[in-house]
Amino acid sequence: MTDEIRRVLKAHARLRVDVDELSEDADLFQAGMTSHASINVMLALEDAFDVEFPDRLLSRSVFTSIGSIRAALDAIAVEDVA
């Protein structure tokens, strides 16, 4: 999952640094992602993982790091199973 998140970020986040150099808890906004780019990332993640982010997960904090994105995707997967 993390590799796919990194692929999406590389294609859509418009980071100033190589996403492969970032730790899982690195702040993506500090690395150059704008609010506009975060929307593109969200849409690309929805396509890549065939999910839809619920309204409660549409916040800046969800898209702050690779780890927070993975946690949100894990939460969505659990909800889909339930």
C-alpha positions as CSV (number, residue, x, y, z in Angstrom):
1,M,0.0,0.0,0.0
2,T,2.8,2.4,0.9
3,D,4.4,2.0,-2.5
4,E,1.2,2.9,-4.3
5,I,0.7,5.9,-2.0
6,R,4.2,7.1,-2.9
7,R,3.4,6.5,-6.6
8,V,0.3,8.7,-6.4
9,L,2.2,11.4,-4.5
10,K,5.0,11.3,-7.1
11,A,2.5,11.9,-9.8
12,H,0.1,14.4,-8.2
13,A,1.5,16.1,-5.1
14,R,4.0,18.4,-6.8
15,L,6.5,18.0,-4.1
16,R,9.8,19.9,-4.1
17,V,11.6,16.8,-3.0
18,D,11.7,13.2,-4.2
19,V,8.9,11.3,-2.4
20,D,11.1,8.3,-2.1
21,E,13.4,10.3,0.2
22,L,10.6,11.2,2.6
23,S,9.9,9.2,5.8
24,E,6.4,8.0,6.5
25,D,5.8,10.8,9.0
26,A,7.3,13.6,6.9
27,D,5.0,16.6,6.5
28,L,3.9,16.6,2.8
29,F,2.8,20.2,3.0
30,Q,6.2,21.3,4.3
31,A,7.7,19.3,1.4
32,G,5.7,21.5,-1.0
33,M,2.3,20.0,-1.5
34,T,-0.4,22.7,-1.8
35,S,-4.0,22.5,-0.8
36,H,-4.9,22.2,-4.5
37,A,-2.4,19.4,-5.0
38,S,-3.8,17.6,-2.0
39,I,-7.2,17.5,-3.7
40,N,-5.6,15.9,-6.8
41,V,-3.8,13.4,-4.5
42,M,-7.1,12.5,-2.8
43,L,-8.8,11.9,-6.2
44,A,-5.9,9.9,-7.4
45,L,-5.9,7.8,-4.2
46,E,-9.6,7.1,-4.7
47,D,-9.0,5.9,-8.2
48,A,-5.9,3.8,-7.2
49,F,-7.6,2.1,-4.2
50,D,-11.2,2.1,-5.5
51,V,-12.4,3.9,-2.4
52,E,-14.2,7.1,-1.6
53,F,-13.0,9.3,1.3
54,P,-15.9,10.0,3.6
55,D,-16.5,13.6,4.7
56,R,-15.1,13.0,8.1
57,L,-11.7,12.2,6.5
58,L,-11.6,15.2,4.3
59,S,-9.2,17.2,6.4
60,R,-5.7,18.5,6.0
61,S,-4.4,16.2,8.8
62,V,-5.4,13.1,6.8
63,F,-3.1,14.2,3.9
64,T,-0.2,15.5,6.0
65,S,2.0,12.4,5.7
66,I,2.3,9.0,4.0
67,G,1.5,7.4,7.3
68,S,-1.7,9.4,7.9
69,I,-2.9,8.7,4.4
70,R,-2.2,4.9,4.9
71,A,-4.1,5.1,8.3
72,A,-7.1,6.7,6.5
73,L,-7.1,4.1,3.8
74,D,-6.9,1.4,6.4
75,A,-9.9,2.9,8.2
76,I,-11.9,3.0,5.0
77,A,-11.0,-0.6,4.3
78,V,-12.2,-1.6,7.7
79,E,-15.5,0.3,7.2
80,D,-16.0,-1.4,3.8
81,V,-15.7,-4.8,5.4
82,A,-18.1,-4.1,8.2
